């Protein structure tokens, strides 16, 4: 009996040592990755070079094509043998001229994406508050053949529990209720103007959509409390079918190459500035994570595809194309996870969307990352939103992954605006994204068992409902489960 007890204790001790050695092995690997990236990170310098030599990265523009070529060549420079363009056709929108007069006074304005090629409308302005369905239902017929005025966020004093909508969804509601135009008030002070698509489908909308500054917008709301206002919107824009390209660098898996982990960020940007924050800090971090995989000779069990998506700003065009092609080729089930970096930086934790089988995987992974640097707080969530390149994957049940960013909130005021330039970028934060992002991605791609599996249709539907996404998907025409 004593011999059996001794043998049992010996086996248990051996197993404990083996587990400790395995954990130490991952910690040692992360330490090596950490040291290399701290010494050789290229995300900040490549983004700086791109913003200086290319400028904005609007899909369909000459600049967009230059950005595609730039990242293709960088993947090659970093040692990837399998780098490819994935070409798709899009109806690419670009701005022309715009003017807005309210009661005869010129107002500083910017056009929202996918507004008509030509428009000239004059109409009474009607304040529709937050621009949600409830606002229109409370004033039946109020905006028919008139111009809707809505706030881009939720107004102070709004009822508790309201869920905001994307600018494109607010535009879709204005169209639904008969508006002939829409004016959206930005939430950022000091006259900052915001652009971005006003189309839920990526196709041209039938009414002009514009954005005005917060101060002008709030002054107009005050006018409408006691009086009336007439607005004239005139604009020209361009829309042509062109070719754009996702850039895909593939690192084959060492043991189960048929299983793929997709990591991406949208390379394209709007054209008012250089798109350094949206989404330079995300896409060029993906590029640096790819560099780190090669520099550290990381060969995970699963295939990793590093993707620079184009067309995100104009309706997730590149990611939708990739998913649609995977469905047509019967390879969608090969995609086991999608990690998205959109305006992501200085990570302190992770968000894993989908039905999790093993939440502890992320907590244990985060704890190992914390051993490298305590600024990684190991926060965790299981939720999801819309309007970025994870969305087409998520709607097919693919588990998604992103990071909890710890960035200076002030930089988001320049999102989609003429101040989104390289001076906003923090080098240390970009390096941290590469450091922790590489560790997260490698651990996922090399896991014995993935912490989540693809959801079936009904589970995906319920995940959308649980995340308060049903109404938004219905408005956008992406709800595929009926009523």
C-alpha positions as CSV (number, residue, x, y, z in Angstrom):
1,X,0.0,0.0,0.0
2,X,2.9,2.3,0.8
3,X,4.5,1.5,-2.5
4,X,1.3,2.4,-4.3
5,X,0.9,5.6,-2.4
6,X,4.5,6.5,-3.2
7,X,4.0,5.7,-6.9
8,X,0.8,7.8,-7.0
9,X,2.6,10.8,-5.4
10,X,5.5,10.4,-7.8
11,X,3.2,10.3,-10.9
12,X,1.3,13.4,-9.6
13,X,4.5,15.2,-8.9
14,X,5.8,14.3,-12.4
15,X,2.6,15.6,-14.0
16,X,2.8,18.8,-12.0
17,X,6.4,19.3,-13.1
18,X,5.4,18.7,-16.7
19,X,2.6,21.2,-16.6
20,X,4.9,23.7,-14.9
21,X,7.6,23.1,-17.6
22,X,4.9,23.6,-20.3
23,X,3.8,26.9,-18.8
24,X,7.4,28.0,-18.3
25,X,8.0,27.1,-22.0
26,X,5.3,29.4,-23.1
27,X,6.5,32.1,-20.8
28,X,10.0,31.7,-22.1
29,X,8.7,31.9,-25.7
30,X,6.7,35.0,-24.9
31,X,9.8,36.5,-23.3
32,X,11.8,35.9,-26.5
33,X,9.0,37.4,-28.6
34,X,8.8,40.4,-26.3
35,X,12.5,41.1,-26.4
36,X,12.6,40.9,-30.2
37,X,9.6,43.2,-30.8
38,X,10.8,45.8,-28.3
39,X,14.1,45.9,-30.2
40,X,12.8,45.7,-33.8
41,X,9.2,46.8,-34.0
42,X,8.3,48.3,-37.3
43,X,4.6,49.2,-37.0
44,X,5.2,52.9,-36.1
45,X,8.0,53.5,-38.7
46,X,6.1,51.8,-41.6
47,X,2.9,53.7,-40.8
48,X,4.9,56.9,-40.7
49,X,6.5,56.2,-44.0
50,X,3.1,55.3,-45.6
51,X,1.4,58.4,-44.4
52,X,4.2,60.6,-45.6
53,X,4.6,58.9,-49.0
54,X,1.1,57.7,-49.8
55,X,-1.3,59.9,-47.8
56,X,-4.9,58.7,-47.4
57,X,-5.8,55.2,-48.5
58,X,-9.3,55.5,-50.0
59,X,-10.5,52.4,-51.7
60,X,-10.5,52.7,-55.5
61,X,-8.1,55.7,-55.5
62,X,-4.5,55.8,-56.8
63,X,-3.5,56.1,-53.1
64,X,-5.4,53.0,-52.2
65,X,-3.6,51.0,-54.9
66,X,-0.3,52.3,-53.6
67,X,-1.1,51.2,-50.1
68,X,-2.0,47.7,-51.4
69,X,1.4,47.5,-53.1
70,X,3.2,48.9,-50.1
71,X,1.9,46.2,-47.7
72,X,2.3,43.4,-50.3
73,X,6.0,44.4,-50.6
74,X,6.4,44.6,-46.9
75,X,5.1,41.0,-46.4
76,X,7.6,39.9,-49.0
77,X,10.4,41.8,-47.3
78,X,9.5,40.1,-44.0
79,X,10.0,36.7,-45.5
80,X,6.5,35.5,-46.6
81,X,6.6,33.3,-49.7
82,X,2.8,33.1,-50.1
83,X,1.6,36.7,-50.6
84,X,-1.3,37.3,-52.9
85,X,-3.8,40.0,-54.0
86,X,-7.4,39.1,-53.7
87,X,-9.1,41.3,-56.3
88,X,-12.7,42.3,-56.1
89,X,-14.9,44.8,-58.0
90,X,-16.6,47.6,-56.1
91,X,-18.6,50.6,-56.9
92,X,-16.1,53.0,-55.4
93,X,-17.5,56.3,-54.1
94,X,-15.5,59.6,-53.8
95,X,-16.5,63.1,-52.8
96,X,-16.8,66.0,-55.1
97,X,-18.3,69.4,-54.0
98,X,-20.7,70.2,-51.2
99,X,-22.4,73.2,-49.8
100,X,-25.0,73.8,-47.1
101,X,-27.1,76.9,-46.4
102,X,-29.5,77.2,-43.5
103,X,-31.8,80.2,-43.5
104,X,-29.5,81.7,-46.1
105,X,-26.3,81.3,-44.1
106,X,-23.4,79.1,-45.3
107,X,-22.5,76.3,-42.8
108,X,-19.3,74.4,-42.7
109,X,-20.2,70.9,-43.9
110,X,-18.8,67.6,-45.2
111,X,-20.5,64.9,-47.3
112,X,-21.2,61.5,-46.0
113,X,-20.1,58.5,-48.1
114,X,-22.4,57.1,-50.8
115,X,-24.5,60.2,-51.1
116,X,-25.9,60.8,-54.6
117,X,-23.6,61.6,-57.5
118,X,-25.6,64.9,-57.8
119,X,-28.1,66.4,-55.5
120,X,-29.8,69.8,-54.9
121,X,-32.5,69.8,-52.3
122,X,-34.2,72.6,-50.3
123,X,-36.5,71.8,-47.5
124,X,-37.6,72.5,-43.9
125,X,-35.3,71.1,-41.3
126,X,-37.0,68.9,-38.7
127,X,-35.2,67.9,-35.4
128,X,-35.5,64.2,-35.0
129,X,-33.4,64.0,-31.9
130,X,-31.3,60.8,-31.8
131,X,-32.6,59.7,-35.1
132,X,-33.8,56.3,-33.7
133,X,-36.9,54.5,-34.7
134,X,-38.7,55.7,-31.6
135,X,-38.0,59.3,-32.6
136,X,-39.8,58.8,-35.9
137,X,-42.7,56.8,-34.3
138,X,-43.2,59.7,-31.9
139,X,-43.7,62.1,-34.8
140,X,-45.6,60.3,-37.5
141,X,-45.0,61.9,-40.9
142,X,-42.8,64.7,-39.5
143,X,-39.9,64.4,-41.9
144,X,-41.8,63.4,-45.1
145,X,-40.3,65.5,-47.9
146,X,-38.3,67.4,-45.3
147,X,-34.7,67.3,-44.1
148,X,-34.0,65.3,-40.9
149,X,-31.6,66.7,-38.3
150,X,-30.1,64.0,-36.0
151,X,-27.4,63.7,-33.5
152,X,-24.7,61.1,-34.2
153,X,-24.7,59.8,-30.6
154,X,-27.3,59.8,-27.9
155,X,-28.3,63.2,-26.6
156,X,-27.7,64.1,-23.0
157,X,-30.9,63.4,-21.1
158,X,-32.1,60.6,-23.4
159,X,-34.0,57.8,-21.7
160,X,-32.0,55.1,-20.0
161,X,-31.3,51.9,-21.8
162,X,-31.3,53.3,-25.4
163,X,-29.0,51.6,-27.9
164,X,-27.4,54.0,-30.4
165,X,-27.3,53.3,-34.1
166,X,-24.6,53.7,-36.7
167,X,-24.8,56.8,-38.9
168,X,-25.7,54.6,-41.9
169,X,-28.6,53.1,-39.9
170,X,-29.9,56.5,-38.9
171,X,-29.8,57.5,-42.6
172,X,-31.7,54.4,-43.5
173,X,-34.4,55.3,-41.0
174,X,-34.6,58.9,-42.4
175,X,-35.1,57.4,-45.9
176,X,-37.7,54.9,-44.6
177,X,-39.7,57.8,-43.1
178,X,-39.6,59.9,-46.3
179,X,-36.9,62.5,-45.6
180,X,-35.4,64.2,-48.7
181,X,-32.1,64.8,-46.9
182,X,-30.3,64.2,-43.6
183,X,-28.0,66.4,-41.5
184,X,-26.0,64.6,-38.8
185,X,-24.5,66.6,-36.0
186,X,-21.0,65.5,-34.9
187,X,-20.3,64.9,-31.2
188,X,-16.8,66.3,-31.2
189,X,-16.3,70.0,-30.2
190,X,-14.4,72.8,-32.0
191,X,-16.1,72.3,-35.4
192,X,-14.6,68.9,-36.2
193,X,-16.4,67.3,-39.1
194,X,-16.9,63.6,-39.6
195,X,-17.2,61.7,-42.8
196,X,-18.0,58.0,-43.3
197,X,-20.5,56.0,-45.2
198,X,-24.2,56.8,-44.8
199,X,-25.1,53.6,-46.6
200,X,-25.9,50.3,-44.9
201,X,-25.3,48.3,-48.1
202,X,-22.3,50.1,-49.6
203,X,-24.5,51.2,-52.5
204,X,-25.5,54.8,-53.3
205,X,-28.3,56.2,-51.2
206,X,-31.2,58.3,-52.7
207,X,-30.8,61.4,-50.5
208,X,-27.9,63.7,-49.7
209,X,-26.4,63.1,-46.3
210,X,-24.0,65.6,-44.6
211,X,-22.3,66.2,-41.3
212,X,-22.0,69.5,-39.5
213,X,-20.0,70.5,-36.4
214,X,-21.3,70.1,-32.9
215,X,-21.6,73.9,-32.3
216,X,-23.5,74.6,-35.5
217,X,-25.7,71.6,-34.9
218,X,-26.6,72.6,-31.3
219,X,-27.3,76.2,-32.4
220,X,-29.6,74.9,-35.1
221,X,-31.5,72.7,-32.5
222,X,-32.0,75.8,-30.4
223,X,-33.4,77.7,-33.4
224,X,-35.9,74.9,-34.0
225,X,-37.2,75.0,-30.5
226,X,-39.0,78.3,-31.1
227,X,-38.7,78.8,-34.9
228,X,-38.1,77.2,-38.2
229,X,-35.2,76.6,-40.5
230,X,-34.9,76.0,-44.3
231,X,-31.8,74.2,-45.6
232,X,-30.4,73.9,-49.1
233,X,-27.9,71.1,-49.7
234,X,-26.0,71.0,-53.0
235,X,-23.4,68.3,-53.9
236,X,-21.6,66.4,-56.5
237,X,-19.8,63.1,-56.0
238,X,-18.3,60.3,-58.1
239,X,-19.1,56.6,-58.2
240,X,-17.4,54.2,-60.6
241,X,-17.0,50.4,-60.6
242,X,-13.3,49.8,-60.0
243,X,-11.1,47.0,-58.8
244,X,-9.6,46.9,-55.3
245,X,-7.4,44.3,-53.6
246,X,-7.2,42.6,-50.2
247,X,-3.6,41.7,-49.5
248,X,-3.2,38.2,-48.0
249,X,0.0,36.7,-46.5
250,X,-0.2,33.1,-45.6
251,X,1.9,31.2,-43.0
252,X,1.1,27.5,-43.4
253,X,0.3,25.5,-40.2
254,X,2.9,23.0,-39.0
255,X,0.4,20.2,-38.0
256,X,-3.2,21.1,-39.1
257,X,-2.7,23.5,-42.0
258,X,-6.3,23.0,-43.1
259,X,-7.5,24.9,-40.1
260,X,-7.1,28.7,-40.6
261,X,-6.9,31.6,-38.2
262,X,-7.5,34.9,-40.0
263,X,-6.1,38.1,-38.5
264,X,-6.8,41.3,-40.2
265,X,-7.3,45.1,-40.1
266,X,-8.7,47.4,-42.8
267,X,-6.0,49.1,-44.7
268,X,-8.3,51.6,-46.4
269,X,-9.2,55.0,-44.9
270,X,-11.3,58.0,-45.7
271,X,-9.7,60.8,-47.7
272,X,-10.0,63.9,-45.4
273,X,-6.6,63.0,-43.7
274,X,-4.2,60.1,-43.7
275,X,-6.2,57.7,-41.6
276,X,-3.4,57.2,-39.1
277,X,-5.8,56.1,-36.3
278,X,-8.5,54.7,-38.4
279,X,-7.1,52.3,-39.2
280,X,-3.4,52.8,-39.6
281,X,-2.7,51.8,-36.0
282,X,-4.6,48.5,-36.5
283,X,-3.6,47.5,-40.0
284,X,0.1,48.4,-39.6
285,X,0.1,46.5,-36.3
286,X,-1.1,43.4,-38.1
287,X,1.8,44.0,-40.5
288,X,4.2,44.1,-37.6
289,X,2.7,41.0,-36.0
290,X,3.3,39.2,-39.3
291,X,6.9,40.5,-39.2
292,X,7.3,39.2,-35.7
293,X,6.1,35.7,-36.6
294,X,8.8,35.5,-39.2
295,X,11.5,37.2,-37.1
296,X,10.8,34.8,-34.2
297,X,10.4,31.7,-36.4
298,X,6.9,31.0,-35.1
299,X,5.4,28.0,-36.7
300,X,2.0,27.4,-35.1
301,X,0.0,24.2,-35.7
302,X,-2.7,26.1,-37.7
303,X,-2.4,28.2,-40.8
304,X,-2.4,31.9,-40.1
305,X,-3.6,34.4,-42.8
306,X,-2.6,38.0,-42.3
307,X,-5.0,40.2,-44.2
308,X,-5.0,43.9,-45.2
309,X,-8.7,44.4,-46.0
310,X,-9.8,47.1,-48.4
311,X,-13.2,48.7,-48.7
312,X,-14.1,48.5,-45.0
313,X,-15.1,52.1,-44.9
314,X,-17.4,51.8,-47.9
315,X,-19.4,48.8,-46.5
316,X,-17.0,46.0,-45.4
317,X,-16.5,45.3,-49.1
318,X,-13.2,43.4,-48.9
319,X,-14.1,41.2,-45.9
320,X,-17.6,40.4,-47.4
321,X,-15.9,39.4,-50.6
322,X,-13.5,37.1,-48.9
323,X,-16.3,35.4,-46.9
324,X,-18.5,35.1,-49.9
325,X,-15.7,33.5,-51.9
326,X,-15.0,31.1,-49.0
327,X,-18.7,30.1,-49.0
328,X,-18.6,29.5,-52.8
329,X,-15.4,27.5,-52.6
330,X,-16.7,25.4,-49.6
331,X,-13.8,26.5,-47.5
332,X,-15.6,28.7,-45.0
333,X,-15.5,25.8,-42.4
334,X,-11.7,25.9,-42.6
335,X,-11.8,29.4,-41.0
336,X,-11.8,28.6,-37.3
337,X,-11.2,32.1,-35.9
338,X,-11.1,35.7,-37.0
339,X,-9.0,38.3,-35.1
340,X,-9.7,41.9,-36.0
341,X,-7.7,45.0,-35.2
342,X,-9.7,48.1,-36.0
343,X,-8.5,51.3,-34.2
344,X,-7.0,49.0,-31.7
345,X,-4.0,49.8,-29.6
346,X,-2.1,49.4,-26.3
347,X,-4.1,46.2,-25.4
348,X,-5.0,45.5,-21.8
349,X,-7.3,42.5,-22.4
350,X,-9.3,40.5,-24.9
351,X,-12.8,40.3,-26.3
352,X,-13.8,36.9,-27.6
353,X,-17.1,36.9,-29.5
354,X,-19.1,33.7,-30.0
355,X,-20.1,30.7,-28.0
356,X,-17.1,29.9,-25.8
357,X,-16.3,26.4,-24.8
358,X,-13.3,27.3,-22.7
359,X,-13.2,30.9,-21.3
360,X,-10.3,29.8,-19.0
361,X,-8.1,29.6,-22.1
362,X,-8.1,33.4,-22.4
363,X,-7.7,34.0,-18.7
364,X,-4.6,31.7,-18.5
365,X,-3.2,33.2,-21.7
366,X,-3.7,36.7,-20.3
367,X,-2.0,35.7,-17.1
368,X,1.1,34.5,-19.0
369,X,1.2,37.8,-20.9
370,X,1.0,39.7,-17.6
371,X,4.2,37.9,-16.6
372,X,5.9,39.9,-19.4
373,X,4.3,43.2,-18.5
374,X,1.8,44.1,-15.8
375,X,0.3,46.9,-18.0
376,X,-1.7,44.1,-19.6
377,X,-4.5,43.9,-17.1
378,X,-6.0,40.6,-18.4
379,X,-9.6,42.0,-18.8
380,X,-12.0,39.8,-20.7
381,X,-15.4,40.1,-22.3
382,X,-17.6,38.0,-24.6
383,X,-19.6,40.4,-26.8
384,X,-19.7,41.9,-30.3
385,X,-20.8,44.9,-32.3
386,X,-21.0,45.6,-36.0
387,X,-19.5,47.7,-38.8
388,X,-16.0,46.3,-39.0
389,X,-14.4,43.4,-40.8
390,X,-15.2,40.8,-38.2
391,X,-19.0,41.1,-39.1
392,X,-19.2,38.9,-42.2
393,X,-17.2,36.2,-40.4
394,X,-19.4,36.5,-37.3
395,X,-22.6,36.2,-39.3
396,X,-21.3,32.8,-40.6
397,X,-20.8,31.6,-37.0
398,X,-17.0,32.1,-37.0
399,X,-15.7,32.9,-33.5
400,X,-14.1,36.4,-33.4
401,X,-11.4,38.0,-31.3
402,X,-10.3,41.5,-30.6
403,X,-8.5,43.4,-27.9
404,X,-9.5,45.9,-25.2
405,X,-7.6,49.0,-26.1
406,X,-6.2,51.5,-23.6
407,X,-5.7,54.6,-25.8
408,X,-6.1,58.3,-25.2
409,X,-9.8,58.9,-25.8
410,X,-9.1,62.3,-27.3
411,X,-7.6,60.7,-30.4
412,X,-11.1,59.3,-31.3
413,X,-12.3,62.8,-31.9
414,X,-10.4,62.8,-35.1
415,X,-12.0,59.5,-36.3
416,X,-13.0,59.9,-40.0
417,X,-12.0,63.6,-39.7
418,X,-9.5,66.0,-41.3
419,X,-7.3,65.7,-38.1
420,X,-6.7,62.0,-38.3
421,X,-3.0,62.3,-39.0
422,X,0.2,60.6,-37.9
423,X,0.9,63.1,-35.1
424,X,-1.8,61.3,-33.1
425,X,0.0,58.0,-33.1
426,X,1.8,56.8,-30.0
427,X,4.9,54.6,-30.8
428,X,4.9,52.8,-27.5
429,X,1.2,51.9,-27.9
430,X,1.8,50.5,-31.4
431,X,4.7,48.4,-30.1
432,X,2.5,47.1,-27.3
433,X,-0.2,46.0,-29.9
434,X,2.5,44.1,-31.7
435,X,3.9,42.5,-28.5
436,X,0.7,41.3,-27.0
437,X,-1.1,40.7,-30.3
438,X,1.7,38.4,-31.4
439,X,1.4,36.4,-28.2
440,X,-2.4,36.2,-28.4
441,X,-2.4,35.1,-32.0
442,X,0.4,32.5,-31.6
443,X,-1.3,31.0,-28.5
444,X,-4.6,30.7,-30.4
445,X,-3.1,29.3,-33.6
446,X,-1.0,26.8,-31.7
447,X,-3.7,25.7,-29.1
448,X,-4.3,22.0,-28.7
449,X,-8.0,22.7,-28.7
450,X,-9.5,26.0,-29.7
451,X,-11.5,27.8,-27.0
452,X,-14.5,28.2,-29.3
453,X,-15.9,26.4,-32.3
454,X,-18.0,27.6,-35.2
455,X,-21.6,28.3,-34.1
456,X,-24.5,26.8,-36.0
457,X,-27.2,29.0,-37.5
458,X,-29.5,29.0,-34.5
459,X,-26.7,29.7,-32.0
460,X,-25.4,32.5,-34.2
461,X,-28.9,34.0,-34.3
462,X,-29.2,33.9,-30.5
463,X,-25.7,35.4,-30.1
464,X,-26.9,38.3,-32.3
465,X,-30.0,38.8,-30.2
466,X,-28.1,38.6,-27.0
467,X,-25.7,41.3,-28.2
468,X,-28.6,43.6,-29.2
469,X,-27.8,43.4,-32.9
470,X,-31.0,42.2,-34.4
471,X,-32.6,45.6,-35.1
472,X,-29.3,46.9,-36.5
473,X,-28.9,43.9,-38.8
474,X,-32.5,44.2,-40.0
475,X,-32.0,47.9,-40.9
476,X,-28.8,47.0,-42.7
477,X,-30.4,44.1,-44.6
478,X,-28.1,41.5,-43.0
479,X,-30.6,39.7,-40.8
480,X,-31.0,36.3,-42.4
481,X,-33.2,34.5,-40.0
482,X,-36.6,35.9,-40.8
483,X,-38.7,37.4,-38.1
